[in-house]
Amino acid sequence: MTTVVKIGGARAVDPAGSLADVASLREDGEPVAVVHGGSTAVDETLERLGIEPEYVETPSGVVGRFTDAETMEVFEMVFGHLNTQLVAGLQSQGVDAVGLNGVDGKLLYGPRKSAVRVVEDGTRKIKRGDHSGTIERVNSDLLETLFEDGYTPVASPPMAGEESEADHREASTGTGSEATRDQSEARSASEQSSGQSPREDGGDPRDDEVVPVNTDADRSAAHIAGALEATLVLLTDVEGVYADPDDPETLIESVETPADWADLEDAAEGFMERKAMAIEEAIDGGAEEVVVADANAEDPILSALDGGGTRVYASALAATAEEDTQ
């Protein structure tokens, strides 16, 4: 069984137990891919540099980071440092770990989003200059090759963003006609609704270049787990998903039916909303199951695989999968 483990980036999360569990699974011959976050460390570094982290709200109510060019540079620096630390930690446990990000081998690939729709003071706006992307493809062959050679991949954002010629021109000059921008946004909306990648619209792929862009680490892990048809373990700083977010005694242990899934979505608030999105993307992509569990528990990964945390089965999203195929 292949396991994909997402180690959270919260300051309260201690990765030591997770690294020991990865070593234990590898000793048993189980392939493991580790994905890590680092949003808290990015914010702390930005603040030390005198830069205020910027978060925006989408029309659907999801709050996420706005990554301008300056923030993107800090993001790459911080995630590179964290990746090296985790690789060194695993190697200290006897694990042949290999660090890589989503740009390496185009592990995580998709279109860059240079303009995002946001809500500010109750008004919907287009905010430009974002360095983020939407994952459309995972290079699972790269991961499988590493597994076959006995390596444990430790992956993280950024992803490989496909930047169109229009996006590149706007990013380089800070200008661009409104007509060009409107056409780009209309094309992007059309591609998102049709599921097409930007180069399936008849454009010349030579007009595009690859740039590193931000993407959510939970959803990165979800896409990797889906591509590998693996079990995904999302480690965080709480025991799992609570029916009442303010009451740790209300842990949702098992999600097996569409009704159970609806209850979990209703309960997911704050950062758990992104976890719910990641769960859905993982299972829709082919993952066997997803477990949300406490990174600070004793033997966090092993206990999660043995029934701890909140376990979501593929059957819980069967109705969603049927709707997507109709």
C-alpha positions in Angstrom: 0.0 0.0 0.0 1.3 3.4 -1.0 0.9 6.2 1.6 1.1 9.9 1.0 1.6 11.9 4.2 1.1 15.7 4.4 3.0 17.2 7.3 1.4 20.5 8.3 3.3 23.8 8.4 1.8 25.1 11.7 4.3 26.0 14.4 2.5 23.7 16.8 3.3 20.6 14.6 6.4 18.6 15.6 7.5 16.5 12.7 9.8 14.1 14.7 7.1 11.5 15.3 6.1 11.6 11.6 9.6 11.1 10.4 10.1 8.1 12.7 6.8 6.6 11.4 8.0 7.1 7.8 11.1 5.2 8.6 9.1 2.4 10.2 6.9 2.1 7.1 9.9 2.1 4.8 11.5 -0.7 6.9 8.4 -2.7 6.2 8.8 -2.1 2.5 5.9 0.3 2.1 6.4 3.2 -0.3 5.8 6.6 1.2 5.7 10.1 -0.3 5.9 13.0 2.1 4.5 16.4 1.2 5.0 19.4 3.5 3.6 22.8 4.0 5.2 25.9 5.5 2.7 28.8 5.4 3.4 29.8 9.0 7.1 30.0 8.4 6.5 32.1 5.2 4.4 34.6 7.2 7.0 34.8 10.0 9.8 35.4 7.5 7.7 38.0 5.6 7.1 39.9 8.9 10.8 39.8 9.8 11.5 41.4 6.4 8.9 44.1 7.1 6.4 42.7 4.6 2.8 42.2 5.6 1.4 38.8 4.5 -1.7 39.4 2.3 -4.7 37.1 2.4 -7.8 37.5 0.2 -11.3 36.1 0.2 -12.7 34.5 -3.0 -16.4 34.9 -4.0 -17.0 31.4 -2.6 -15.8 32.5 0.8 -12.5 30.7 0.8 -9.6 32.7 2.3 -6.2 32.2 0.7 -2.8 33.8 0.3 -2.2 36.4 -2.4 1.3 35.8 -3.7 2.9 38.8 -5.3 6.4 38.6 -6.8 8.1 39.6 -3.5 6.2 37.0 -1.5 6.9 34.4 -4.1 10.7 34.9 -3.6 10.3 34.4 0.1 8.0 31.4 -0.4 10.6 29.7 -2.5 13.4 30.4 0.0 11.4 29.2 3.0 10.0 26.1 1.4 13.5 25.1 0.1 14.9 25.4 3.6 12.0 23.4 5.2 12.4 20.7 2.5 16.1 20.3 3.2 15.4 20.0 7.0 12.9 17.3 6.5 15.1 15.4 4.1 18.0 15.6 6.6 15.7 14.4 9.4 14.6 11.4 7.4 18.2 10.5 6.4 19.0 10.6 10.1 16.4 7.9 10.5 18.0 5.8 7.8 15.6 6.7 5.1 16.9 7.4 1.6 14.9 10.6 1.2 15.0 12.9 -1.9 13.8 16.4 -1.8 12.0 18.0 -4.7 9.4 20.6 -5.4 6.6 20.7 -7.9 8.7 22.4 -10.5 11.2 19.5 -10.5 10.4 17.2 -13.4 7.1 19.1 -13.6 5.9 17.0 -10.6 3.0 19.4 -10.2 1.9 21.1 -13.3 -0.9 23.4 -14.5 -1.8 27.0 -15.5 -0.6 30.0 -13.6 -3.4 32.3 -12.3 -2.1 35.8 -12.6 -5.5 37.4 -11.9 -7.8 36.2 -9.2 -11.4 37.1 -8.3 -11.7 38.5 -4.7 -14.2 40.1 -2.5 -13.1 43.3 -0.8 -15.5 45.3 1.4 -18.4 43.4 -0.1 -17.4 44.2 -3.7 -16.1 41.6 -6.2 -12.9 42.6 -7.9 -10.2 41.3 -10.1 -6.8 41.4 -8.4 -3.8 41.1 -10.6 -0.2 40.1 -10.1 -0.8 36.8 -8.3 1.7 34.0 -8.5 -0.4 30.9 -7.9 -1.6 28.0 -10.0 -4.1 25.2 -10.5 -2.7 21.7 -10.5 -3.9 19.8 -13.5 -1.2 17.1 -13.8 1.0 15.0 -11.6 4.2 13.4 -12.8 3.5 10.1 -11.1 6.0 8.3 -13.2 8.8 10.3 -11.5 7.5 9.3 -8.1 7.1 5.6 -9.1 10.7 5.6 -10.4 11.9 6.9 -7.1 9.9 4.3 -5.2 11.3 1.5 -7.4 14.9 2.7 -6.7 14.3 2.7 -3.0 13.9 6.4 -2.4 11.4 8.3 -0.4 10.3 11.6 -2.1 9.8 14.7 0.1 7.8 17.1 -2.0 6.4 20.6 -1.6 5.1 23.6 -3.5 5.9 25.6 -5.6 4.3 24.0 -8.7 5.3 24.4 -12.3 3.0 27.0 -13.6 2.4 27.3 -17.3 2.4 31.0 -18.1 0.8 32.3 -21.3 2.5 34.9 -23.5 -0.1 37.4 -22.4 0.5 36.7 -18.7 4.3 37.0 -19.3 3.9 40.3 -21.1 1.7 41.7 -18.3 4.1 40.4 -15.6 7.1 41.9 -17.3 5.7 45.3 -18.2 2.9 45.8 -15.7 0.7 46.7 -18.6 -1.5 45.1 -21.1 -4.7 46.1 -22.8 -8.0 45.5 -21.1 -9.1 43.6 -24.2 -6.2 41.2 -23.8 -6.9 40.8 -20.1 -10.6 40.2 -20.7 -9.8 37.6 -23.3 -7.3 35.9 -21.0 -9.9 35.8 -18.2 -12.6 34.6 -20.5 -10.3 31.9 -21.8 -9.3 30.9 -18.3 -12.9 30.6 -17.2 -13.8 28.5 -20.2 -10.8 26.2 -19.5 -11.8 25.8 -15.9 -15.4 24.9 -16.8 -14.3 22.5 -19.5 -11.5 20.9 -17.6 -9.1 21.7 -20.5 -5.5 22.7 -20.0 -4.4 26.0 -21.6 -2.8 24.2 -24.5 -5.9 22.3 -25.4 -7.5 25.5 -26.7 -5.6 25.4 -30.0 -2.8 27.7 -28.8 0.9 27.1 -29.6 2.7 25.6 -26.6 5.8 27.5 -27.6 3.9 30.7 -26.5 4.1 29.5 -22.9 6.8 29.2 -20.4 7.1 27.5 -17.0 7.4 29.6 -13.9 7.3 28.5 -10.2 4.0 29.5 -8.6 2.4 29.0 -5.2 -0.2 26.2 -4.7 -1.8 24.8 -1.5 0.2 22.0 0.1 -2.9 20.0 1.2 -4.2 20.0 -2.3 -0.7 19.2 -3.7 -0.7 16.1 -1.4 -4.3 15.3 -2.6 -3.3 15.4 -6.2 -0.3 13.2 -5.6 -2.4 10.7 -3.6 -5.0 10.6 -6.3 -2.4 10.0 -9.0 -0.8 7.2 -7.0 -4.2 5.7 -5.9 -2.8 5.9 -2.4 -4.0 6.4 1.1 -3.6 10.1 2.1 -2.8 11.1 5.7 -3.3 14.8 6.4 -1.5 15.6 9.6 -2.5 18.7 11.4 -2.5 20.2 14.9 -5.9 18.8 16.0 -7.1 15.2 16.3 -9.3 15.4 13.2 -12.5 17.0 12.1 -15.0 17.9 14.9 -18.7 18.0 14.4 -18.6 21.0 16.7 -15.3 22.9 16.0 -15.2 24.2 19.5 -15.7 20.8 21.2 -12.8 18.2 20.8 -15.2 15.6 22.2 -17.2 15.6 18.9 -14.5 14.0 16.7 -16.0 12.6 13.5 -14.3 9.2 13.3 -15.7 7.7 10.1 -17.2 9.2 6.9 -18.6 6.4 4.8 -21.8 7.7 3.1 -22.8 10.9 1.1 -24.8 12.0 4.2 -21.7 11.6 6.4 -19.8 13.7 3.9 -22.4 16.4 3.9 -22.1 16.5 7.7 -18.3 16.8 7.5 -18.6 19.7 5.0 -21.0 21.5 7.3 -18.6 21.1 10.2 -15.4 22.1 8.4 -14.6 25.7 9.3 -11.5 27.9 8.9 -8.5 25.9 7.8 -10.6 22.7 7.8 -12.4 24.0 4.7 -9.2 23.5 2.7 -8.8 20.1 4.2 -12.3 19.2 3.0 -11.4 20.5 -0.5 -8.2 18.4 -0.4 -10.1 15.3 0.7 -12.6 15.6 -2.1 -9.9 16.2 -4.7 -7.8 13.2 -3.5 -10.7 10.7 -3.7 -12.0 12.1 -6.9 -8.5 11.7 -8.3 -8.3 8.1 -7.3 -7.1 7.9 -3.7 -8.3 5.0 -1.7 -9.1 6.9 1.5 -8.1 10.0 3.4 -7.3 10.3 7.1 -7.1 13.7 9.0 -5.1 13.1 12.1 -3.1 14.7 14.9 0.6 15.3 14.0 1.5 15.4 17.6 0.0 12.1 18.6 2.2 9.2 19.6 3.1 7.4 16.3 1.0 9.9 14.3 1.1 8.2 10.9 0.9 4.6 12.2 -2.0 5.4 14.5 -3.8 7.3 11.7 -3.5 4.2 9.5 -4.7 2.0 12.3 -8.0 3.9 12.8 -7.1 7.2 14.5 -8.4 10.6 13.4 -11.2 11.2 10.9 -11.2 8.6 8.1 -13.1 9.4 4.8 -13.8 6.5 2.5 -14.3 6.7 -1.2 -17.9 5.6 -0.8 -18.7 8.9 0.9 -18.0 10.7 -2.3 -19.7 8.2 -4.6 -22.5 10.6 -5.4 -20.1 13.4 -6.3 -18.2 11.1 -8.6 -21.4 10.0 -10.4 -22.4 13.7 -10.9 -19.0 14.5 -12.4 -19.3 11.7 -15.0 -22.8 12.6 -16.1 
